[in-house]
Amino acid sequence: MQERRRPMADLTTNVQFIRGIGPQKAKALSKLGIETLRDLIAWLPRRYEDRTEFRRIADLTPGEAACVAAMVAAPPTLSHIRKGMDLVKVRTVDETGTLDVTFFNQTWLKNNLRQGETYAFYGRAEGSLLRKQMASPVVEPLERREITGRIVPIYPLTAGVSQLVLSRSIRQGLDACADILPDVLPDEIRRAHHLCRINFAYENIHFPESMEALDLSRRRLAFEELFLFTIGLQRLRRRREVVHVAPCAAVDMEPFYGALPFTLTDAQRRCVEEALSDMTSGVPMNRLCQGDVGSGKTMVAAACVYFAVKNGRQAALMAPTEILARQHYEGLAPLMERLGIRCALLTGSTKAAAKRSIAEQLATGEIDFAIGTHALITGDLDYKDLGLVVTDEQHRFGVGQRAALAEKGEHPHTLVMSATPIPRTLALILYGDLDVSVIDQLPPGRKAVETYAVPGSYHPRIYAFLRKLIAEGRQAYIVCPMVEQSDDAASDDRKAVTAYAKMLQEEVFPDLKVAYVHGKMKPKEKEAVMAAFAAGENHILVSTTVIEVGVDVPNAAVMVVENAERFGLSQLHQLRGRVGRGQWQSYCILISDNRNEETRERLKVMTRTADGFKIAEEDLRLRGPGDFFGVRQHGLPGLKVADLGCDTQLLQEAQQAALTLLEADPELTAHPATAERVQDLFDQAADTLN
């Protein structure tokens, strides 16, 4: 019987059909989101270990990682230390000395390591200059080396997928697509910018021949990413610019400014003028207004609402949570109604009869301005003439949700607000389809939040300080990076929200009210806890970062962040912005026992400046763009290789190359591989969010 041949692979082939992988490995890989051959080869290492250098035992330096070739001098011994802890010890030698190696919970090595045979070990040397040791190193037979003697990629993993399984799978994937990998960069661009071919790039990003080959590969893939990104963003902009709408008429804004109980800052006035200029241009506004917490973005939005309504149009403001929507309504409705603008609040908990009434009034135009949550985009809700859409905390919405609200009108103007300061280079990438306005000054009179970075030994003093401020009538947040206790954190309950809140309530503050909130709670539960805290019913709120964007509690005067090294600077800045919103002096205390010099420097940045944009620039420089929002919700493809903190020059080169190509071939008809890849990337981003 003739053997049935497998179909030839293409990049959309499921990984289970790649030779050497099969259904079982494919199931494990799917936990990482790896389904196709393209997914597999695009699963890039997060770092590399240089295991190329072999040292003699005598030359090992305590504290440094290295490879060593050593012979097993005596049969390995197995000891049971305690339940769940077994040790395998083995003495190894070379011509220069002895190395004692210990393995934890790897009992099979007792029989696998044979006396008299030579193995390659890679790990961190320990002990003294006279007595060298290694704990749980990588080990393999010297004559069958696979993971020593070379530069080894270290990949992000999940349960059930080891580095070796993933590396071998990627090897199979690269072999399967060696002849079918399309090069989406036109040859003339590749040559002009001295970039390697795509096959070389993928081979050496996964299995680098040398550090030089790795650098060439990374540069090529980063350039390609930024090049495709630029083309995609230009297409988004072009799609936007071909739409023409009736321009809004000029409106006297003095009645609006006169109704405010304060004077707008120069930065706020500038942002209003930029937005109103868009709305009178004849092209739909698509603008991002970004600025620190408390910089006054809502008043910029209010000015745009006034302008739209005076032009006979309706406006809608969508917030990510019910409590935030209600806060906007309570702040804006009295002002708007004094100006003759009819407002309504529409959320998931609005009673059915009230919902029907609001829906009817929106359809007839009796309501000018609707404030709410996702309830504003339900399928059966119609507006008479929706002319302005405002979304608050842009990164909490996917493009699908933003588009759904915009589709309620005929090409309405769009204003998105974000309290996450973003460096301009990153803003151009994340929001390439938006024009950007920046509120770069705070209203006068706001007190800076005093910020301190301290070790865990300060806990007794911190608790005493909290008790003093609470006695004065204030409230406090305590933020932890994890929700439940895990084995990794068994030694420190402060890392777990529920356990920490329980400990505080029972042992530290039994006479006070301690509440907790975290992302695994149901939305209604979270909102109820936040509402109770805002109402002053609880003294201390222990939380994960769900409060990073949250309700305004002017009475909260202390933000304590446990294990602060686990958060990005921009995230810490957002958390700090939860306090300092009232008339009292506020404090932010960052707790970390991490002794790493870079970590300590990062936390010092927080104590030196309150400027969100400076902090964001520093965060970008130190960590790259990957974790500005925790999850990618801006609706554009993510950057896997390019680092905007370091690749500014490469970004400029890639942008220029893309714009030159589009000028010569706007539809990319002569470059079908490029056009197809751009479309793929943006389709994937849309699928992620819709």
C-alpha positions as CSV (number, residue, x, y, z in Angstrom):
1,M,0.0,0.0,0.0
2,Q,1.4,3.4,-1.0
3,E,2.2,5.7,1.9
4,R,-0.1,8.8,1.9
5,R,2.0,11.9,1.5
6,R,1.4,14.9,3.7
7,P,0.3,18.1,1.9
8,M,3.1,20.6,1.5
9,A,3.1,23.1,4.3
10,D,2.3,26.8,4.0
11,L,2.3,29.4,6.7
12,T,-1.3,28.8,7.6
13,T,-0.8,25.1,8.1
14,N,-1.8,23.9,11.6
15,V,1.4,23.0,13.6
16,Q,0.2,19.4,14.3
17,F,0.8,18.6,10.6
18,I,4.5,19.8,10.8
19,R,6.8,16.8,10.8
20,G,8.0,16.0,14.3
21,I,5.3,17.9,16.1
22,G,2.0,16.0,15.9
23,P,-1.3,16.4,17.8
24,Q,0.0,16.1,21.4
25,K,2.7,18.8,21.1
26,A,0.3,20.9,19.1
27,K,-2.2,20.9,21.9
28,A,0.5,22.1,24.3
29,L,1.6,24.8,21.9
30,S,-2.0,26.0,21.5
31,K,-1.9,27.2,25.2
32,L,0.6,29.8,24.0
33,G,-1.7,30.8,21.1
34,I,0.5,29.0,18.6
35,E,-1.8,27.4,16.1
36,T,-0.2,27.8,12.7
37,L,3.3,27.5,11.2
38,R,3.5,31.3,11.1
39,D,2.6,31.6,14.8
40,L,5.3,29.1,15.6
41,I,8.2,30.8,13.9
42,A,7.0,34.2,15.1
43,W,7.1,33.1,18.7
44,L,10.3,35.0,19.5
45,P,12.7,34.6,22.4
46,R,12.4,37.1,25.3
47,R,16.2,36.9,26.0
48,Y,19.3,34.8,25.2
49,E,22.0,33.1,27.2
50,D,25.5,33.0,25.8
51,R,26.6,29.5,26.5
52,T,29.4,29.5,23.8
53,E,32.3,29.8,26.3
54,F,33.5,26.7,28.0
55,R,35.7,27.3,31.1
56,R,37.9,24.9,33.1
57,I,36.7,24.2,36.6
58,A,39.6,26.2,38.1
59,D,38.6,29.2,36.0
60,L,35.0,29.3,37.2
61,T,34.1,32.6,39.0
62,P,31.5,32.4,41.9
63,G,28.4,34.3,40.9
64,E,29.0,34.0,37.1
65,A,27.3,31.6,34.7
66,A,29.4,29.5,32.4
67,C,29.7,26.2,30.6
68,V,32.1,23.5,31.9
69,A,33.0,20.1,30.5
70,A,33.5,17.7,33.4
71,M,33.6,13.9,34.0
72,V,31.4,12.2,36.7
73,A,33.9,11.0,39.2
74,A,31.7,8.9,41.5
75,P,28.1,7.5,41.3
76,P,25.5,10.2,42.0
77,T,23.8,10.0,45.4
78,L,20.1,10.6,46.1
79,S,18.8,12.0,49.4
80,H,15.3,12.8,50.6
81,I,15.5,16.1,52.5
82,R,11.9,16.5,53.4
83,K,8.5,15.8,51.8
84,G,8.6,17.1,48.2
85,M,12.3,17.8,48.2
86,D,14.9,15.3,46.8
87,L,18.5,16.1,46.1
88,V,20.8,14.4,43.6
89,K,24.5,15.1,44.3
90,V,27.3,14.3,42.0
91,R,31.1,15.0,42.1
92,T,32.6,16.0,38.7
93,V,36.2,16.7,37.7
94,D,38.4,17.9,34.9
95,E,42.2,18.3,34.7
96,T,42.1,21.5,36.9
97,G,39.9,20.6,39.8
98,T,36.6,19.3,41.3
99,L,33.0,20.6,40.9
100,D,30.2,19.5,43.2
101,V,26.9,19.6,41.4
102,T,23.5,19.5,43.1
103,F,20.1,18.9,41.4
104,F,16.7,19.6,43.2
105,N,13.8,17.3,42.5
106,Q,15.4,15.7,39.4
107,T,15.7,12.2,40.7
108,W,16.0,10.6,37.2
109,L,19.5,12.1,37.0
110,K,20.8,9.6,39.6
111,N,20.7,6.9,36.9
112,N,21.2,9.1,33.9
113,L,24.6,10.5,34.9
114,R,27.1,7.7,34.6
115,Q,30.5,7.5,36.4
116,G,33.4,7.9,34.0
117,E,31.4,9.8,31.3
118,T,31.9,13.5,30.4
119,Y,29.0,16.0,30.4
120,A,28.5,19.6,29.5
121,F,27.1,21.6,32.5
122,Y,25.8,25.2,32.3
123,G,24.9,27.2,35.4
124,R,26.0,29.8,37.9
125,A,29.2,28.9,39.8
126,E,28.9,29.0,43.6
127,G,31.1,28.2,46.5
128,S,34.6,29.5,47.0
129,L,37.7,29.7,44.8
130,L,38.9,26.4,46.4
131,R,35.6,24.5,46.4
132,K,33.5,25.1,43.3
133,Q,29.8,24.2,43.3
134,M,26.8,24.4,40.9
135,A,23.1,24.1,41.8
136,S,20.6,22.6,39.2
137,P,22.6,23.4,36.1
138,V,21.6,22.5,32.5
139,V,23.3,19.2,31.7
140,E,23.7,17.1,28.6
141,P,26.2,14.5,27.2
142,L,29.2,16.3,25.8
143,E,29.1,14.4,22.5
144,R,25.4,15.1,21.9
145,R,25.2,18.8,22.7
146,E,22.0,20.7,21.9
147,I,21.7,23.4,24.6
148,T,25.3,24.1,25.5
149,G,28.2,25.5,23.5
150,R,26.0,28.0,21.7
151,I,23.8,31.1,22.1
152,V,20.5,29.7,23.5
153,P,17.1,31.4,23.1
154,I,14.9,31.6,26.2
155,Y,11.2,31.7,25.3
156,P,8.1,32.7,27.2
157,L,6.4,29.5,28.3
158,T,3.3,28.0,29.7
159,A,2.5,24.9,31.8
160,G,3.3,21.8,29.8
161,V,5.7,23.4,27.4
162,S,9.4,23.3,28.2
163,Q,12.2,25.3,26.6
164,L,13.4,22.2,24.9
165,V,10.0,21.2,23.5
166,L,9.5,24.7,22.1
167,S,12.9,25.0,20.7
168,R,12.7,21.6,18.9
169,S,9.2,22.5,17.6
170,I,10.5,25.8,16.2
171,R,13.4,23.9,14.6
172,Q,10.9,21.7,12.8
173,G,8.8,24.7,11.8
174,L,11.8,26.6,10.3
175,D,12.8,23.5,8.4
176,A,9.2,23.2,7.0
177,C,9.0,26.8,5.8
178,A,12.6,27.3,4.6
179,D,11.5,27.4,1.0
180,I,8.1,29.2,1.3
181,L,8.9,32.1,3.6
182,P,7.9,35.3,1.6
183,D,10.1,38.3,1.9
184,V,7.7,41.2,2.3
185,L,10.4,43.8,2.0
186,P,11.1,44.8,-1.6
187,D,14.7,44.0,-2.6
188,E,15.5,47.6,-3.3
189,I,14.5,48.6,0.2
190,R,16.4,45.7,1.8
191,R,19.6,46.5,-0.1
192,A,19.3,50.3,0.5
193,H,19.1,49.8,4.3
194,H,21.6,46.9,4.5
195,L,19.1,44.3,5.7
196,C,19.6,40.6,5.7
197,R,17.2,38.2,3.9
198,I,14.1,36.9,5.8
199,N,15.3,33.3,6.0
200,F,18.6,34.3,7.6
201,A,16.7,36.6,10.0
202,Y,14.3,33.9,11.3
203,E,17.1,31.3,11.5
204,N,19.3,33.5,13.5
205,I,16.7,35.1,15.7
206,H,16.0,31.5,16.9
207,F,19.3,29.8,16.5
208,P,22.0,32.5,16.2
209,E,25.3,31.5,14.8
210,S,26.9,34.5,16.6
211,M,26.0,37.7,18.4
212,E,26.7,39.5,15.1
213,A,24.2,37.3,13.3
214,L,21.6,37.9,16.1
215,D,22.0,41.7,15.8
216,L,21.6,41.5,12.0
217,S,18.5,39.4,12.4
218,R,16.9,41.6,15.1
219,R,17.5,44.7,13.0
220,R,15.9,43.2,10.0
221,L,12.8,42.0,11.8
222,A,12.4,45.3,13.7
223,F,12.7,47.3,10.5
224,E,10.1,45.1,8.8
225,E,7.7,45.5,11.8
226,L,8.0,49.3,11.7
227,F,7.8,49.4,7.9
228,L,4.6,47.3,7.8
229,F,3.2,49.3,10.7
230,T,3.8,52.6,8.9
231,I,2.0,51.4,5.8
232,G,-1.0,50.2,7.9
233,L,-1.3,53.5,9.7
234,Q,-1.1,55.4,6.5
235,R,-4.0,53.3,5.1
236,L,-6.0,54.0,8.3
237,R,-5.3,57.8,7.9
238,R,-6.2,57.7,4.2
239,R,-9.4,55.9,4.9
240,R,-10.3,58.6,7.4
241,E,-9.3,61.5,5.1
242,V,-11.5,60.6,2.2
243,V,-14.6,61.1,4.3
244,H,-16.1,64.5,4.1
245,V,-18.8,65.9,6.4
246,A,-20.5,69.2,6.7
247,P,-18.2,71.5,8.8
248,C,-19.5,72.8,12.1
249,A,-20.2,76.5,12.3
250,A,-18.2,78.8,14.6
251,V,-19.7,79.1,18.1
252,D,-19.2,81.8,20.7
253,M,-17.5,79.8,23.5
254,E,-17.6,82.6,26.1
255,P,-20.9,81.4,27.7
256,F,-19.3,78.0,28.3
257,Y,-16.1,79.5,29.7
258,G,-18.1,81.9,31.8
259,A,-20.1,79.1,33.4
260,L,-17.0,77.4,34.7
261,P,-16.1,78.0,38.4
262,F,-12.4,78.2,37.4
263,T,-10.3,79.3,34.5
264,L,-9.0,76.7,32.1
265,T,-5.2,76.3,31.9
266,D,-3.4,77.4,28.7
267,A,-2.9,73.8,27.9
268,Q,-6.6,73.0,28.2
269,R,-7.5,76.0,26.0
270,R,-4.9,74.9,23.4
271,C,-6.4,71.4,23.3
272,V,-10.0,72.8,22.9
273,E,-8.9,75.0,20.0
274,E,-7.2,72.0,18.3
275,A,-10.4,70.0,18.7
276,L,-12.7,72.8,17.5
277,S,-10.5,73.4,14.5
278,D,-10.9,69.7,13.6
279,M,-14.7,70.0,13.9
280,T,-14.9,73.0,11.6
281,S,-12.6,71.4,8.9
282,G,-15.1,69.3,7.0
283,V,-13.3,66.1,8.0
284,P,-14.4,64.0,11.0
285,M,-12.2,64.7,14.1
286,N,-10.3,61.7,15.3
287,R,-8.3,63.1,18.2
288,L,-6.6,61.7,21.3
289,C,-6.5,64.0,24.3
290,Q,-3.9,62.8,26.8
291,G,-2.7,64.2,30.1
292,D,-2.0,63.3,33.7
293,V,-4.7,62.4,36.1
294,G,-6.3,65.7,37.2
295,S,-5.0,67.7,34.2
296,G,-8.6,68.5,33.1
297,K,-9.3,66.3,30.1
298,T,-13.0,66.2,31.0
299,M,-13.3,69.9,30.6
300,V,-11.8,69.7,27.1
301,A,-14.4,67.1,26.3
302,A,-17.2,69.3,27.9
303,A,-16.1,72.2,25.6
304,C,-16.4,69.9,22.5
305,V,-19.8,68.7,23.7
306,Y,-21.0,72.3,24.1
307,F,-19.7,73.2,20.6
308,A,-21.4,70.1,19.0
309,V,-24.8,70.7,20.7
310,K,-24.8,74.4,19.7
311,N,-24.3,73.1,16.2
312,G,-27.5,71.1,16.5
313,R,-25.8,67.7,17.0
314,Q,-25.9,65.2,19.9
315,A,-23.0,64.0,21.9
316,A,-22.2,60.8,23.8
317,L,-19.5,60.1,26.4
318,M,-18.6,56.4,27.1
319,A,-16.7,55.4,30.3
320,P,-15.4,51.9,31.0
321,T,-17.2,51.4,34.3
322,E,-20.6,52.3,35.7
323,I,-19.1,54.1,38.7
324,L,-16.9,56.2,36.4
325,A,-19.8,57.0,34.1
326,R,-21.9,58.1,37.1
327,Q,-19.0,60.3,38.3
328,H,-18.8,62.0,34.9
329,Y,-22.6,62.5,34.9
330,E,-22.6,64.1,38.4
331,G,-19.7,66.4,37.4
332,L,-20.9,67.4,34.0
333,A,-24.8,67.4,34.1
334,P,-25.2,70.4,36.4
335,L,-22.8,72.5,34.2
336,M,-24.4,71.4,30.9
337,E,-28.0,71.9,32.2
338,R,-27.1,75.5,33.3
339,L,-26.1,76.0,29.6
340,G,-29.4,74.6,28.3
341,I,-28.0,71.2,27.3
342,R,-30.3,68.2,28.3
343,C,-28.3,65.3,29.7
344,A,-29.0,61.6,30.6
345,L,-27.1,58.8,32.3
346,L,-27.5,55.3,30.7
347,T,-25.8,52.3,32.2
348,G,-26.4,48.6,32.6
349,S,-28.3,49.2,35.9
350,T,-30.6,51.9,34.6
351,K,-34.2,50.6,35.2
352,A,-36.0,49.2,32.1
353,A,-38.6,52.0,32.1
354,A,-36.0,54.7,32.3
355,K,-34.0,53.0,29.5
356,R,-37.0,53.1,27.2
357,S,-37.6,56.7,28.0
358,I,-34.0,57.7,27.4
359,A,-33.9,55.7,24.2
360,E,-37.1,57.5,22.9
361,Q,-35.6,60.9,23.8
362,L,-32.3,60.2,22.1
363,A,-34.2,59.1,19.0
364,T,-36.2,62.3,18.9
365,G,-33.4,64.6,19.9
366,E,-34.9,65.6,23.2
367,I,-31.6,64.5,24.9
368,D,-28.5,66.4,23.7
369,F,-25.8,64.6,25.7
370,A,-25.8,60.9,26.8
371,I,-23.2,59.7,29.4
372,G,-22.9,56.0,30.1
373,T,-21.1,52.7,29.7
374,H,-21.4,50.0,27.0
375,A,-25.2,50.6,27.3
376,L,-24.7,53.5,24.9
377,I,-23.8,51.0,22.1
378,T,-26.6,48.5,22.4
379,G,-27.9,47.5,19.0
380,D,-31.5,48.9,19.5
381,L,-30.4,52.3,20.7
382,D,-30.7,55.1,18.1
383,Y,-29.7,58.7,18.1
384,K,-31.4,61.4,16.1
385,D,-28.0,63.0,15.0
386,L,-25.0,61.8,16.9
387,G,-22.2,64.3,16.0
388,L,-19.6,63.8,18.8
389,V,-18.3,60.6,20.4
390,V,-16.1,60.8,23.5
391,T,-14.5,57.7,25.0
392,D,-12.8,58.0,28.4
393,E,-9.7,55.9,29.3
394,Q,-9.2,54.9,25.7
395,H,-7.0,51.8,26.5
396,R,-9.9,50.2,28.3
397,F,-11.9,49.9,25.1
398,G,-11.2,47.8,22.0
399,V,-11.5,49.3,18.5
400,G,-14.7,47.3,18.1
401,Q,-16.4,49.1,21.0
402,R,-15.1,52.5,19.9
403,A,-16.3,51.9,16.3
404,A,-19.7,50.6,17.6
405,L,-20.5,53.9,19.2
406,A,-19.2,55.9,16.2
407,E,-21.5,53.9,14.0
408,K,-24.5,55.3,15.9
409,G,-24.0,58.5,13.9
410,E,-23.1,59.6,10.4
411,H,-19.3,60.0,10.6
412,P,-19.4,61.7,14.0
413,H,-16.4,63.5,15.4
414,T,-14.4,61.3,17.8
415,L,-12.4,62.4,20.9
416,V,-10.6,59.8,23.0
417,M,-9.2,60.6,26.4
418,S,-6.4,58.9,28.2
419,A,-4.7,59.6,31.6
420,T,-1.8,57.4,30.6
421,P,1.0,59.8,29.5
422,I,2.7,58.3,26.4
423,P,6.0,59.4,24.9
424,R,5.3,61.0,21.5
425,T,7.2,58.2,19.5
426,L,5.0,55.6,21.2
427,A,1.8,57.6,20.7
428,L,2.5,57.8,17.0
429,I,2.7,54.0,16.9
430,L,-0.2,53.2,19.3
431,Y,-2.5,55.9,18.0
432,G,-1.3,56.4,14.4
433,D,-4.9,56.9,13.2
434,L,-5.4,59.7,15.7
435,D,-4.2,63.3,16.0
436,V,-2.7,63.9,19.4
437,S,-3.4,66.7,21.9
438,V,-1.4,66.9,25.1
439,I,-2.4,68.6,28.3
440,D,1.0,69.2,29.8
441,Q,0.2,71.3,32.8
442,L,-1.9,70.8,35.9
443,P,-4.5,73.3,37.3
444,P,-2.9,75.7,39.8
445,G,-3.0,74.9,43.5
446,R,-2.8,71.1,43.2
447,K,-0.4,69.8,45.9
448,A,2.3,67.3,44.7
449,V,2.0,63.8,46.1
450,E,5.0,63.2,48.4
451,T,6.6,59.9,47.2
452,Y,8.9,57.6,49.1
453,A,10.6,54.3,48.1
454,V,11.3,52.2,51.2
455,P,12.2,48.5,52.1
456,G,9.7,46.1,53.7
457,S,11.3,46.7,57.1
458,Y,9.3,50.0,57.2
459,H,5.9,48.2,57.5
460,P,5.4,48.9,61.2
461,R,6.1,52.6,60.6
462,I,3.8,52.7,57.5
463,Y,1.0,51.1,59.5
464,A,1.4,53.6,62.3
465,F,1.3,56.4,59.7
466,L,-1.9,55.0,58.1
467,R,-3.5,54.9,61.5
468,K,-2.6,58.5,62.2
469,L,-4.0,59.8,58.9
470,I,-7.2,57.6,59.2
471,A,-7.7,59.1,62.6
472,E,-7.6,62.5,60.9
473,G,-10.4,61.4,58.6
474,R,-8.4,60.2,55.6
475,Q,-8.6,56.9,53.7
476,A,-5.8,54.7,52.1
477,Y,-5.2,52.4,49.2
478,I,-2.8,49.4,49.4
479,V,-2.0,47.8,46.1
480,C,-0.6,44.3,45.7
481,P,0.6,42.6,42.4
482,M,-1.2,39.3,43.0
483,V,-4.7,38.1,43.9
484,E,-4.3,34.8,45.6
485,Q,-1.4,33.2,47.5
486,S,0.7,31.0,45.3
487,D,3.6,28.7,46.1
488,D,6.1,31.3,44.8
489,A,4.9,33.8,47.3
490,A,4.4,31.5,50.3
491,S,6.8,33.6,52.4
492,D,5.0,36.9,52.0
493,D,1.3,37.3,52.4
494,R,1.5,41.0,51.4
495,K,1.8,39.7,47.8
496,A,-1.8,38.4,47.9
497,V,-4.8,40.7,48.0
498,T,-7.2,38.5,49.9
499,A,-4.7,37.1,52.4
500,Y,-3.2,40.6,53.0
501,A,-6.6,42.2,53.6
502,K,-7.5,39.5,56.0
503,M,-4.2,39.9,57.9
504,L,-4.6,43.7,58.1
505,Q,-8.2,43.4,59.3
506,E,-7.5,40.7,62.0
507,E,-4.0,41.6,63.1
508,V,-3.1,45.2,62.3
509,F,-6.3,47.2,62.1
510,P,-9.0,45.2,63.9
511,D,-10.8,48.5,64.9
512,L,-10.9,49.8,61.3
513,K,-12.8,48.7,58.2
514,V,-10.6,47.0,55.6
515,A,-12.1,46.0,52.2
516,Y,-10.5,44.5,49.1
517,V,-11.1,44.4,45.4
518,H,-9.4,42.6,42.5
519,G,-9.9,41.8,38.8
520,K,-11.3,38.3,39.3
521,M,-14.4,39.7,41.1
522,K,-17.6,40.2,39.0
523,P,-18.0,43.8,37.7
524,K,-20.9,44.5,40.0
525,E,-19.0,43.3,43.0
526,K,-16.0,45.5,42.1
527,E,-18.2,48.5,41.6
528,A,-20.0,48.0,44.9
529,V,-16.7,47.9,46.8
530,M,-15.4,51.0,45.0
531,A,-18.7,52.8,45.6
532,A,-18.6,52.0,49.3
533,F,-15.0,53.2,49.5
534,A,-15.9,56.4,47.7
535,A,-18.7,56.9,50.2
536,G,-16.3,56.6,53.1
537,E,-17.7,53.3,54.4
538,N,-14.2,51.7,54.5
539,H,-10.9,53.1,55.8
540,I,-8.5,51.0,53.7
541,L,-8.9,49.4,50.3
542,V,-6.6,46.6,49.4
543,S,-6.5,46.1,45.7
544,T,-4.8,44.9,42.6
545,T,-4.3,47.4,39.8
546,V,-8.0,47.4,39.0
547,I,-8.0,50.8,40.8
548,E,-5.4,52.2,38.4
549,V,-8.3,53.7,36.4
550,G,-11.1,54.3,38.8
551,V,-13.4,56.5,40.7
552,D,-12.4,59.8,42.1
553,V,-12.0,59.6,46.0
554,P,-10.8,63.1,47.1
555,N,-10.6,61.8,50.7
556,A,-8.0,59.1,49.9
557,A,-4.6,60.5,50.9
558,V,-2.2,57.5,50.9
559,M,-1.3,55.1,48.2
560,V,0.9,52.1,49.4
561,V,2.3,49.9,46.7
562,E,3.7,46.5,47.8
563,N,6.4,44.8,45.7
564,A,6.7,48.0,43.7
565,E,9.4,46.5,41.5
566,R,6.8,44.4,39.8
567,F,5.1,47.4,38.2
568,G,6.1,49.6,35.4
569,L,6.8,53.3,36.1
570,S,3.8,54.4,34.1
571,Q,1.6,52.0,36.1
572,L,3.0,53.3,39.4
573,H,2.4,56.9,38.2
574,Q,-1.2,55.9,37.4
575,L,-1.7,54.4,40.8
576,R,-0.2,57.5,42.5
577,G,-2.7,59.5,40.6
578,R,-5.5,57.9,42.6
579,V,-4.5,60.2,45.6
580,G,-3.8,63.9,45.8
581,R,-7.3,64.7,44.4
582,G,-8.6,66.5,47.5
583,Q,-7.5,69.4,49.6
584,W,-5.1,67.4,51.9
585,Q,-1.5,66.6,51.5
586,S,-1.2,63.1,50.0
587,Y,1.5,60.4,50.0
588,C,2.7,57.5,47.9
589,I,4.8,54.8,49.5
590,L,6.6,52.3,47.2
591,I,7.7,49.2,49.1
592,S,10.4,46.9,47.6
593,D,13.1,44.7,49.0
594,N,14.6,44.1,45.6
595,R,18.3,45.1,45.8
596,N,18.9,45.2,42.0
597,E,20.5,48.5,41.1
598,E,18.3,49.1,38.0
599,T,15.2,48.4,40.1
600,R,16.2,50.9,42.8
601,E,17.0,53.5,40.1
602,R,13.6,53.0,38.5
603,L,11.8,53.6,41.9
604,K,14.0,56.7,42.5
605,V,12.6,58.2,39.3
606,M,9.2,58.1,41.0
607,T,10.4,60.0,44.0
608,R,12.1,62.7,41.9
609,T,9.4,63.7,39.5
610,A,5.6,63.9,39.2
611,D,5.7,64.6,35.5
612,G,3.9,61.7,33.8
613,F,5.6,62.3,30.4
614,K,9.1,62.3,31.9
615,I,8.2,59.1,33.8
616,A,6.8,57.5,30.6
617,E,9.9,58.4,28.7
618,E,12.0,56.8,31.4
619,D,9.7,53.7,31.4
620,L,10.1,53.4,27.7
621,R,13.9,53.7,27.9
622,L,14.1,51.1,30.7
623,R,11.5,48.6,29.7
624,G,10.5,49.1,26.1
625,P,6.9,49.6,24.9
626,G,5.6,46.1,25.7
627,D,3.8,46.8,29.0
628,F,2.4,50.3,28.9
629,F,-1.2,49.0,29.2
630,G,-0.6,45.5,30.6
631,V,-2.8,44.1,27.7
632,R,-2.8,45.3,24.1
633,Q,-6.2,47.0,23.7
634,H,-5.5,49.8,21.3
635,G,-6.5,47.9,18.2
636,L,-3.2,47.9,16.4
637,P,-0.7,45.1,15.9
638,G,1.8,44.7,18.7
639,L,5.5,45.2,18.3
640,K,7.4,42.0,19.0
641,V,10.9,43.0,18.0
642,A,11.2,46.7,17.7
643,D,12.1,48.6,20.9
644,L,11.0,52.2,20.6
645,G,13.3,53.2,23.4
646,C,16.3,52.2,21.3
647,D,15.1,52.0,17.7
648,T,14.2,55.7,17.1
649,Q,16.6,55.9,14.2
650,L,15.4,52.6,12.7
651,L,11.8,53.9,13.1
652,Q,12.6,57.0,11.0
653,E,14.3,54.9,8.3
654,A,11.4,52.4,8.2
655,Q,8.8,55.2,8.1
656,Q,10.7,57.0,5.3
657,A,11.0,53.8,3.3
658,A,7.3,53.0,3.7
659,L,6.2,56.5,2.7
660,T,8.5,56.5,-0.4
661,L,7.0,53.1,-1.5
662,L,3.4,54.3,-1.0
663,E,4.1,57.4,-3.0
664,A,5.3,55.3,-5.9
665,D,2.7,52.5,-5.5
666,P,-0.3,53.7,-3.3
667,E,-2.2,50.5,-3.7
668,L,0.9,48.2,-3.5
669,T,-0.2,46.5,-6.7
670,A,3.4,45.8,-7.6
671,H,4.1,44.5,-4.0
672,P,1.4,41.9,-3.3
673,A,3.4,40.2,-0.5
674,T,3.7,43.5,1.4
675,A,0.0,44.3,0.9
676,E,-1.1,40.8,2.1
677,R,1.1,40.9,5.2
678,V,-0.2,44.4,6.2
679,Q,-3.7,43.2,5.9
680,D,-3.0,40.0,7.9
681,L,-1.5,42.1,10.8
682,F,-4.4,44.4,11.1
683,D,-7.0,41.6,10.7
684,Q,-5.3,39.8,13.6
685,A,-5.4,42.9,15.7
686,A,-9.1,43.4,15.0
687,D,-9.8,39.8,15.8
688,T,-8.1,40.1,19.2
689,L,-10.4,43.0,20.2
690,N,-13.8,42.2,18.6
